[in-house]
C-alpha cells in the first residue's frame, strides 16, 4: 500500500502532477482569502473587534495562494485550471456549509449568527488543513524545494485553528454554546464527505497523469473510503471539540512582512 510520503514524492517528482497539486492548493487558498476579506468587511457592530483577526486570516490565505504559485514559477510552470470536482472550497459552499457567496458579495452587514457559522465552519476546515500541513512538515520539512513553504503555511494554519477555538469558546460563554455545537456537527459531517469525494477526484487525476496501474488506484480509493468510514463512525468528533489553545490571540498581530517566500 503506498504511503502518504511516497505519494507526495511521486507528485513532487512529476511536473504535471505537481502543477495540478499546486494549482488546486493555490485556488483554494485564494478563495479562502476572498471569503475572509468579505466577512471582515461585513462584520456586525456587535463583533467589530473580530474584524482585524478575520482580515488577518484572509491575508494569510492570500499569502498561501501566492506561495503555491511561487512554487510553480520556481520550476518554470504556470497554474492550470482547477477541475471543478477537486474544488474543496466551492463544493463545501454548494453543500450549504459556511456563508453563501451571494451574501458575501452583497453589502448588507452580517448577523452574529453568521459570524458563529463562519467560525464553526473554519474550525472544522482548519482542523483538516492543520493536520495536512503537519504531515507535510513531518515528511518534507527539510526538502530544499518545498520545505520552507510548508513550514510557513503550517505555522499559519496552527494559528488559524487556535483562533477558531478561542473565539468559539468566547461565544459559547456568551450563551451560544448549543448553536455552536449544532453548527460544528453539521459542518464536520459535511466536510468528511466532501473530503472523501475531493480526495477520490484528485487521486483519479493524479493516477491518470502518473499512469498508476489499476490495482494501485483501487488501493488508494479504498484507503480514502476507509478514512471516511472511520470518520463517519466517530472520527469526526475530533473536529467539534473545543479547548482553549496554548497560544492566545493567535491572529491579534500583523501578518508576516513581505517578502513572504520566493
Secondary structure as GFF3:
##gff-version 3
##sequence-region A 1 262
A	DSSP	alpha_helix	4	13	.	.	.	ID=ss1
A	DSSP	alpha_helix	15	41	.	.	.	ID=ss2
A	DSSP	three_ten_helix	45	50	.	.	.	ID=ss3
A	DSSP	alpha_helix	51	74	.	.	.	ID=ss4
A	DSSP	three_ten_helix	84	86	.	.	.	ID=ss5
A	DSSP	alpha_helix	88	94	.	.	.	ID=ss6
A	DSSP	alpha_helix	101	104	.	.	.	ID=ss7
A	DSSP	alpha_helix	112	140	.	.	.	ID=ss8
A	DSSP	alpha_helix	147	171	.	.	.	ID=ss9
A	DSSP	pi_helix	172	176	.	.	.	ID=ss10
A	DSSP	alpha_helix	177	210	.	.	.	ID=ss11
A	DSSP	alpha_helix	214	233	.	.	.	ID=ss12
A	DSSP	three_ten_helix	235	239	.	.	.	ID=ss13
###
